[in-house]
Amino acid sequence: MPPALFEPIAIRDLTMANRIMVSPMCQYSAGDGSMTSWHLVHLGSLALSGAGLLVFEATAVSAAGRITPGDAGLYCDGNESAMHAVMTHLRQASPMPLGIQIGHAGRKASVREPWTGGIVPPEDGGWTTIAPSPVAFGRYLPPRGLRKEELDAVTQDFVATTERVARLGFDYLEVHAAHGYLLSEFLSPLSNRRDDEFGGSLENRMRFPLQVIAAVREAWPENKPLAVRVNGSDFSAGGWTIEEACAFACAARERGVDMITLSGGGIDPAQKVDARPGYMVEFARRVKAASGLVTTAVGMILTPQQAEEVIASGAADIVALARGLLFDPRWPYHAAHVLGADIVWPPQYLRAAPDKWPGADSLLQGLATPRSE
């Protein structure tokens, strides 16, 4: 039998050739929400990585929903046209299924790219941020608390973007409800201080995110899987917990969600995270057992052996890699070699396949050996 990591998996009409997902990674390189040549080259490389699914970066459902002015969006025809051009090239070059994550940054919007830092003030083109409650994220701009009558308009932004995603022909859609962005802000008691039916109890805090999910599911083709990304913990006292994540996953399943990715943090600048290899895998294990959803694990999944253990143990059904694939864009091919799995190399790359190039093992060993200082 092949290693568990390289067994195919089917969810509705999506079939992944293996259990490796390219996690959505913001590039902060768009222009007015529209993808650029950077995205074509970056995503093109990952489309040739050998993974089972490539998920486009967090994509804003409105201009005000962008984290930075350089965020990708899918809220106007220009955004859709630019993304269509990128997708066309990827489809021509690779058979890999394509997915996308959509979301709204909420109170963490109107900031500069991470390598620059700082907020974007109104005089420099910044915008008013929104949140469930007027509670700022650290030194970010104070958000405006959403009025109850505004929630339907935000939901419709998610629906309109979903319709564009469907027109573009994506195979997988993920709603971003993690990392302290808008839907995560509704879920967490640290950011949601509302006293109406959208705040307070767990049922109330889940109400708006579940409303969005139900509306997205209705707009998304029935034969295609819908996923959601949610925190397993806020890593902060008094915040969102794994028990609440389990309850949310069960409620999301009732509304047509097929898959869930368990991540964490981002809601509180004072969070305390013990980041170590596989530090969020237990979140996936707990939620998978509670909900029965197809579950994706993230968080410093570094080596092929570690990824294999996650899948073979039943902790998760899929592993999602981000920085590991930026460091080594051929990680899935290398993992297949290490684990003894068969994987189809593009014919253009066959000369570098380990069974055809004696230098491969030495190079892989060198990558795995830390440089001594």
Residue pairs with C-beta under 8 A, 6 or more apart in sequence:
2 341
2 342
3 308
3 312
3 339
3 340
3 341
4 19
4 308
4 311
4 312
5 18
5 19
5 20
5 304
5 307
5 308
5 311
5 312
5 319
5 335
5 339
5 341
6 18
6 19
6 336
6 339
6 341
6 342
6 343
7 18
7 19
7 311
8 15
8 16
8 17
8 18
8 52
9 15
9 16
9 19
9 52
9 294
9 317
9 318
10 16
11 225
11 258
11 259
11 294
12 222
12 223
12 224
12 225
12 258
13 171
13 223
13 224
13 225
14 53
14 97
14 171
14 172
14 224
14 225
15 97
16 52
16 53
16 97
16 318
17 52
17 344
18 50
18 51
18 52
18 332
18 341
18 343
19 52
19 307
19 311
19 317
19 318
19 319
20 50
20 51
20 52
20 53
20 307
20 318
20 319
20 320
20 321
20 331
20 332
20 335
21 51
21 52
21 53
21 54
21 55
21 296
21 318
21 319
21 320
21 321
22 46
22 49
22 51
22 53
22 54
22 55
22 320
22 321
22 322
22 325
23 55
23 298
23 320
23 321
23 322
23 325
24 55
24 56
24 57
24 58
24 100
24 101
24 174
24 176
24 322
25 57
25 322
25 326
26 57
26 58
26 67
26 71
26 72
27 38
27 39
27 42
27 57
27 70
27 72
28 67
28 68
28 70
28 71
28 113
28 114
29 36
29 38
29 39
29 70
30 36
30 39
30 70
30 71
30 72
30 73
31 70
32 63
32 73
32 78
32 79
33 60
33 63
33 66
33 71
33 72
33 73
33 74
33 75
33 76
33 78
33 79
34 72
34 73
34 78
34 79
34 81
34 82
34 83
35 72
35 79
35 82
35 83
35 85
35 86
36 82
39 72
39 86
40 85
40 86
40 89
43 54
43 56
43 86
43 90
44 89
44 90
44 93
45 329
46 54
46 325
46 329
47 54
47 90
47 93
47 94
47 96
47 98
48 93
48 94
48 329
48 346
48 349
49 96
49 325
49 329
49 330
49 331
49 332
49 333
50 330
50 331
50 332
50 333
50 336
50 343
50 345
51 96
51 321
51 325
51 332
52 96
52 97
52 318
52 332
53 96
53 97
53 98
53 99
53 171
53 172
53 318
54 90
54 96
54 97
54 98
54 99
55 98
55 99
55 100
55 101
55 172
55 174
55 320
56 72
56 83
56 98
56 99
56 100
56 101
56 170
57 72
57 101
58 67
58 71
58 72
58 101
58 102
58 103
58 176
58 181
59 71
59 72
59 73
59 74
59 100
59 101
59 102
59 103
59 161
60 66
60 67
60 71
60 72
60 73
60 74
60 75
60 102
60 103
60 104
60 105
61 73
61 74
61 75
61 102
61 103
61 104
61 154
61 157
61 158
61 160
61 161
62 73
62 75
62 104
62 154
62 157
63 73
63 75
63 127
64 104
64 109
64 127
64 128
64 129
64 130
65 73
65 75
65 103
65 104
65 105
65 106
65 109
65 157
65 182
66 73
66 105
66 109
67 105
67 108
67 109
67 111
67 181
68 110
68 111
68 112
68 113
68 120
69 112
69 120
69 125
70 113
71 105
72 79
72 83
73 79
74 80
74 83
74 100
74 102
74 161
74 164
74 165
75 157
75 160
75 161
79 164
80 164
80 167
80 168
83 168
84 168
87 98
87 168
87 169
87 170
90 96
90 98
91 98
94 346
97 171
97 172
98 170
98 171
98 172
99 170
99 171
99 172
99 173
99 174
99 227
100 165
100 170
100 172
100 173
100 174
101 174
101 175
101 176
101 229
102 158
102 161
102 162
102 165
102 173
102 174
102 175
102 176
102 216
103 175
103 176
103 177
103 181
103 182
103 183
104 154
104 157
104 158
104 176
104 181
104 182
104 183
105 129
105 181
105 182
106 129
106 130
106 131
106 132
106 143
106 180
106 181
106 182
106 183
106 184
106 185
107 129
107 130
107 131
107 135
107 136
107 137
107 140
107 141
107 143
107 182
107 185
107 191
108 129
108 137
108 140
108 180
108 181
108 266
109 127
109 129
110 119
110 120
110 126
110 127
110 128
110 129
110 140
110 141
111 117
111 118
111 119
111 120
111 140
112 118
112 119
112 120
119 126
119 139
119 140
119 141
120 126
120 127
121 141
122 128
126 141
128 141
128 143
128 144
129 140
129 141
129 142
129 143
129 144
130 143
130 144
130 145
130 146
130 150
130 154
130 182
131 143
131 144
131 145
131 146
131 182
131 185
131 191
132 145
132 146
132 182
132 185
132 186
132 191
132 192
132 193
132 194
132 198
132 199
132 208
133 145
133 191
133 192
133 193
133 194
133 199
134 142
134 143
134 144
134 145
135 143
135 191
135 193
136 142
136 143
137 143
137 180
137 191
137 267
137 269
138 269
145 194
146 154
148 196
148 198
151 198
151 208
151 211
154 182
154 212
155 211
155 212
155 215
156 215
158 175
158 212
158 215
158 216
159 215
159 216
159 218
159 219
162 173
162 216
162 219
162 220
163 219
165 173
165 220
166 219
166 220
166 221
166 224
170 224
171 224
172 224
172 225
172 227
172 259
173 216
173 220
173 224
173 225
173 226
173 227
174 226
174 227
174 228
174 229
174 259
174 261
175 183
175 212
175 213
175 216
175 226
175 227
175 228
175 229
176 183
176 184
176 229
177 183
177 184
177 187
177 209
177 213
177 228
177 229
177 230
178 184
178 229
178 230
178 231
178 261
178 263
178 264
178 266
179 229
179 231
179 263
179 265
179 266
179 267
180 188
180 191
180 234
180 265
180 266
180 267
180 268
181 266
183 208
183 209
183 212
184 191
184 230
184 231
184 240
184 266
184 267
185 191
185 192
185 267
186 192
186 198
186 205
186 206
186 207
186 208
186 209
187 205
187 206
187 209
187 230
187 231
187 240
187 244
187 248
188 205
188 231
188 234
188 239
188 240
188 267
189 205
189 238
189 239
189 240
190 234
190 236
190 238
190 239
190 240
190 267
190 268
191 267
192 198
192 199
192 205
193 199
194 200
194 204
196 204
197 204
197 207
198 204
198 205
198 207
198 208
199 205
202 244
202 247
206 247
206 248
206 251
209 248
210 248
210 251
210 252
210 255
213 226
213 228
213 252
213 255
213 256
213 257
214 255
214 256
216 226
217 226
217 255
217 256
217 257
220 226
225 258
225 259
225 294
226 256
226 257
226 258
226 259
227 257
227 258
227 259
227 260
227 261
227 296
228 252
228 257
228 259
228 260
228 261
229 260
229 261
229 262
229 263
230 245
230 248
230 249
230 260
230 261
230 262
230 263
231 240
231 245
231 262
231 263
231 264
231 265
231 266
231 267
232 242
232 245
232 262
232 263
232 264
232 280
232 282
232 283
232 284
232 286
232 287
233 239
233 240
233 241
233 242
233 245
233 264
233 265
233 283
234 240
234 241
234 264
234 265
234 266
234 267
234 268
234 271
235 264
235 265
235 268
235 271
235 272
235 273
236 267
236 268
236 270
236 271
236 272
239 267
239 268
240 267
242 282
242 283
242 286
242 287
245 262
245 283
245 286
245 287
246 286
246 287
246 290
246 291
247 290
249 257
249 260
249 287
249 290
249 291
249 293
250 290
250 291
252 260
252 291
252 293
253 291
253 292
253 293
257 293
258 293
258 294
259 293
259 294
259 295
259 296
259 318
260 287
260 291
260 293
260 294
260 295
260 296
261 295
261 296
261 297
261 298
261 320
262 280
262 283
262 284
262 287
262 295
262 296
262 297
262 298
263 280
263 283
263 298
263 299
264 273
264 280
264 283
264 299
265 271
265 273
273 279
275 299
275 300
276 300
277 300
277 301
277 302
277 303
277 306
278 297
278 299
278 300
278 301
278 306
278 310
279 299
279 300
280 297
280 298
280 299
281 297
281 299
281 301
281 310
281 315
281 316
282 315
283 297
284 295
284 296
284 297
284 310
284 315
284 316
285 314
285 315
285 316
287 293
287 295
288 295
288 314
288 315
288 316
288 317
294 317
294 318
295 316
295 317
295 318
296 316
296 317
296 318
296 319
296 320
297 310
297 315
297 316
297 318
297 319
297 320
298 319
298 320
298 322
301 307
301 310
301 319
301 320
301 321
301 324
302 324
303 368
304 334
304 335
304 338
304 339
305 338
305 339
307 319
307 321
307 335
308 339
309 315
310 316
310 319
311 317
311 318
311 319
321 331
324 331
325 331
328 334
328 367
332 343
333 343
333 345
333 353
334 364
334 367
335 341
336 342
336 343
337 354
337 360
337 364
338 364
345 352
345 353
350 356
351 357
352 360
353 360
354 360
354 361
354 364
